[in-house]
Amino acid sequence: RFTKPLVPASVLGTGLVALVTGSGGDWVRGVLGGVVLGVVYLVLALLGRGTGLGLGDVKLAPSLGVLLAFHGWAAMVLASVLAFVSAGVLGLVLIALRRADRRSTLAFGPHMIGSAMLVLSAPGLGWVLGLSSTG
């Protein structure tokens, strides 16, 4: 129930930012990123035939795609890769601790959201940690 209104909200929100800042090209890229990430997740879910990604993940992907691609294609790709890596690492840890086995399921949405938050906050974190040459 949260992911459905998030898609138009992300498109409208980034559209407003693009209008105020004059970055219409970024907005177009963001919308395309939402379509691309949504389609990729839908294909992965269909290929998994119910054993991989769920429809909640598929519905969350376009919103995150819009927000991430608005900042650049690299941000969208990096966040996507980080989501799969973090879920894989957690799965391996749970298996090593015998809290799960290879047939266990793992919620993927938190990994998608967490990786998006990390990527989107990375420029600010660099400044806070003194990693930026400017500022």
Disulfide bonds with the S-S distance in Angstrom:
none
